[in-house]
Amino acid sequence: MADSEEELASISPLDQLTIPRPKPDDDIPTPPDPDDDDPNYDDDPDPVPDDHGNPNRVPDVPERPAALADDVIVERYQSRIHIVDAWKYPGSLVKRPDFVDPGWASWAEYDDKTKRPAGPALRVPTSGPQTEKMCRKGDYVVRQLVTIDHSQPADAQVDVWTEAEFERLFIPAKIQ
């Protein structure tokens, strides 16, 4: 090392660091070969940290491989239902979207099955097996496009989703 202040000033801070490096003759243990029969061997890749160093982020789904073996079947899926508009029924029709008909106003009795109290509701005509569905306070009335077969155009429908079911399956889209 340098003895005088001038010599110390001329040495960069990086030059002053002493980093121990392994020498070729050092014994560096090598990891054992993985044993497929060992239940303690984890061959999954380590979790990928997110931007904040959180190691619990799930890695991004890789792109579809360019070439697959003939016996491998890979399918891509998409949702059959596309929500066009959704309105959470507050128990009143004062502030309703245009697709909700005020003529649907109704009253629902206490429901033993769901334990929902009696109160204002909407009797919404639907195109499914049920010709109408009851929309209670907190439920969603939606305009949706339903694709049954890709060779046919999507079917525009009005439907009712319970609050729990709708919020489990759909998230709000960010409008820019």
C-alpha positions in Angstrom: 0.0 0.0 0.0 1.0 3.6 -0.4 2.7 5.4 2.5 2.2 9.1 1.8 -1.0 11.1 1.6 -0.2 11.9 -2.1 0.0 8.3 -2.9 -3.2 7.6 -1.0 -5.0 10.3 -2.9 -3.9 8.9 -6.2 -5.4 5.5 -5.5 -9.0 5.1 -6.4 -11.4 3.7 -3.7 -11.9 0.5 -5.8 -8.1 -0.1 -5.8 -8.2 0.1 -2.0 -10.7 -2.8 -1.7 -9.3 -6.2 -0.9 -11.5 -8.9 -2.4 -10.6 -12.4 -1.5 -10.6 -14.5 -4.7 -10.4 -18.3 -4.7 -7.1 -19.6 -6.0 -7.1 -22.5 -8.5 -5.8 -24.9 -5.8 -8.5 -23.9 -3.2 -11.0 -26.7 -2.4 -14.3 -25.4 -3.7 -17.1 -27.9 -3.1 -19.2 -28.7 -6.1 -22.9 -29.5 -5.7 -23.8 -33.1 -6.0 -25.6 -34.3 -9.1 -29.4 -34.2 -8.7 -31.0 -37.5 -7.8 -34.4 -37.9 -9.4 -35.4 -40.4 -6.7 -34.6 -38.0 -3.8 -37.8 -36.4 -2.5 -35.8 -33.6 -1.0 -34.4 -32.5 -4.3 -36.1 -29.4 -5.7 -35.7 -29.1 -9.4 -38.1 -26.2 -9.7 -36.4 -22.9 -10.6 -36.0 -20.4 -7.8 -38.9 -17.8 -7.6 -38.3 -14.8 -9.7 -38.2 -11.6 -7.6 -40.4 -8.7 -8.6 -39.2 -5.1 -9.0 -39.2 -4.7 -5.2 -37.2 -7.8 -4.4 -40.2 -9.9 -3.4 -39.3 -13.5 -4.2 -42.9 -14.7 -4.2 -43.8 -13.4 -7.7 -44.8 -16.1 -10.1 -42.6 -16.1 -13.2 -44.2 -14.9 -16.5 -45.8 -17.6 -18.7 -43.2 -18.5 -21.3 -44.1 -18.2 -25.0 -45.4 -21.2 -26.8 -42.5 -23.4 -28.0 -41.8 -23.2 -31.8 -41.7 -26.9 -32.3 -43.4 -29.6 -30.1 -43.2 -33.3 -30.3 -46.1 -34.9 -32.2 -47.6 -36.5 -29.1 -47.8 -33.2 -27.2 -51.2 -31.4 -27.3 -51.1 -27.7 -26.5 -54.3 -25.8 -26.4 -54.9 -22.0 -26.0 -58.0 -20.9 -24.2 -60.0 -17.7 -24.1 -63.0 -16.6 -22.1 -66.4 -17.3 -23.7 -67.8 -14.2 -21.9 -66.7 -10.7 -22.6 -68.3 -8.1 -20.3 -69.3 -5.0 -22.3 -71.1 -3.0 -19.4 -71.7 -3.9 -15.8 -73.8 -2.1 -13.2 -73.9 -3.0 -9.5 -77.6 -2.7 -8.5 -77.7 -0.4 -5.4 -81.4 -1.1 -4.7 -82.6 1.9 -6.6 -83.1 2.9 -10.2 -82.3 6.6 -9.7 -78.9 6.3 -11.3 -79.2 3.5 -13.8 -77.5 2.9 -17.2 -79.6 3.1 -20.4 -79.5 -0.7 -20.8 -81.4 -1.2 -17.5 -85.2 -0.9 -18.1 -87.1 0.7 -15.3 -89.9 -1.7 -16.1 -87.8 -4.5 -14.5 -88.4 -3.0 -11.0 -89.7 -5.7 -8.7 -89.7 -7.0 -5.1 -87.9 -10.1 -3.9 -89.1 -12.1 -0.9 -86.7 -13.5 1.7 -84.6 -16.3 0.2 -84.1 -19.3 2.5 -81.4 -20.8 0.3 -79.1 -17.8 0.1 -80.4 -16.1 3.4 -80.9 -12.8 1.5 -83.5 -10.5 3.0 -86.6 -9.3 1.2 -86.2 -6.0 -0.6 -86.2 -4.1 -3.9 -85.0 -6.1 -6.9 -85.0 -6.3 -10.7 -86.7 -9.0 -12.7 -84.3 -9.1 -15.7 -85.3 -11.0 -18.9 -82.5 -13.3 -20.1 -81.9 -15.4 -23.1 -80.6 -18.5 -21.3 -82.6 -21.5 -19.9 -84.1 -19.2 -17.3 -86.3 -16.6 -19.1 -85.7 -14.1 -16.3 -83.3 -13.7 -13.3 -83.9 -11.8 -10.1 -81.3 -9.1 -9.5 -81.0 -8.2 -5.8 -79.2 -5.3 -4.1 -75.5 -5.8 -4.7 -75.8 -8.1 -7.7 -74.6 -7.0 -11.2 -76.7 -6.5 -14.3 -74.3 -6.9 -17.3 -74.3 -6.6 -21.0 -72.1 -9.4 -22.3 -71.0 -11.0 -25.5 -71.0 -14.8 -25.3 -69.1 -16.9 -27.8 -70.4 -20.5 -28.1 -68.6 -21.4 -31.3 -65.8 -19.5 -33.0 -67.5 -20.0 -36.4 -70.5 -18.0 -35.2 -70.6 -14.3 -34.1 -70.8 -13.6 -30.4 -74.3 -13.4 -28.9 -75.1 -10.1 -27.1 -77.0 -10.8 -23.9 -78.2 -9.1 -20.7 -77.5 -11.2 -17.6 -77.4 -11.1 -13.8 -74.4 -12.1 -11.8 -74.3 -12.4 -8.0 -71.8 -10.0 -6.4 -69.5 -12.8 -5.1 -69.5 -14.6 -8.5 -68.9 -11.5 -10.6 -66.1 -10.1 -8.4 -64.5 -13.5 -8.3 -64.4 -13.9 -12.1 -63.9 -10.3 -13.3 -61.8 -7.3 -12.4 -62.3 -3.7 -13.5 -60.5 -2.7 -16.6 -58.4 0.5 -16.5 -59.9 3.0 -18.9 -57.4 5.4 -20.5 
